[in-house]
């Protein structure tokens, strides 16, 4: 855990997205830190994967598996105690796969209501049947 204040400046504050769905909120703890006091990037990636699967699983009506991480950008470090909000939206619907955009915003526990974007990613999930094989997803509007 870092005793240093977060380097996030007020100039990077943003509004939360209104065209995406809030799918997860979580607070990282000291066990999620690296030696520098920042949260491990792999921990953030795991949370993004969980958050990213919510909307596709609902749309496809069943199991999904991560098939690709198309893009992953760490914009700012995440610190212990930050409240992370994960927003997601569908960006592409294929025959068996769905691609989503996930954006992660942090607010410091002591100054809630002020957000900065810390991560953005694009992930693709494939719909799978009970045997773990790809299956078709419903067509839009059907």
Secondary structure in CASP SS format (residue, H / E / C, confidence):
PFRMAT SS
TARGET T0000
AUTHOR 0000-0000-0000
METHOD secondary structure of the structure
MODEL  1
X C 1.00
X C 1.00
X C 1.00
X C 1.00
X C 1.00
X C 1.00
X C 1.00
X C 1.00
X C 1.00
X H 1.00
X H 1.00
X H 1.00
X C 1.00
X E 1.00
X C 1.00
X C 1.00
X C 1.00
X C 1.00
X C 1.00
X C 1.00
X E 1.00
X E 1.00
X E 1.00
X E 1.00
X E 1.00
X E 1.00
X E 1.00
X C 1.00
X C 1.00
X H 1.00
X H 1.00
X H 1.00
X E 1.00
X C 1.00
X C 1.00
X C 1.00
X C 1.00
X E 1.00
X E 1.00
X C 1.00
X H 1.00
X H 1.00
X H 1.00
X H 1.00
X H 1.00
X H 1.00
X H 1.00
X H 1.00
X H 1.00
X H 1.00
X H 1.00
X H 1.00
X H 1.00
X H 1.00
X H 1.00
X H 1.00
X H 1.00
X H 1.00
X H 1.00
X H 1.00
X C 1.00
X C 1.00
X C 1.00
X E 1.00
X E 1.00
X E 1.00
X E 1.00
X E 1.00
X E 1.00
X E 1.00
X E 1.00
X E 1.00
X E 1.00
X E 1.00
X C 1.00
X C 1.00
X C 1.00
X C 1.00
X E 1.00
X C 1.00
X C 1.00
X C 1.00
X E 1.00
X E 1.00
X E 1.00
X E 1.00
X E 1.00
X E 1.00
X E 1.00
X E 1.00
X E 1.00
X E 1.00
X E 1.00
X C 1.00
X C 1.00
X C 1.00
X E 1.00
X E 1.00
X E 1.00
X E 1.00
X E 1.00
X E 1.00
X E 1.00
X E 1.00
X E 1.00
X E 1.00
X E 1.00
X C 1.00
X H 1.00
X H 1.00
X H 1.00
X C 1.00
X C 1.00
X C 1.00
X E 1.00
X E 1.00
X E 1.00
X E 1.00
X E 1.00
X E 1.00
X E 1.00
X E 1.00
X E 1.00
X E 1.00
X E 1.00
X E 1.00
X E 1.00
X E 1.00
X C 1.00
X C 1.00
X C 1.00
X C 1.00
X C 1.00
X E 1.00
X C 1.00
X C 1.00
X C 1.00
X C 1.00
X C 1.00
X C 1.00
X C 1.00
X C 1.00
END
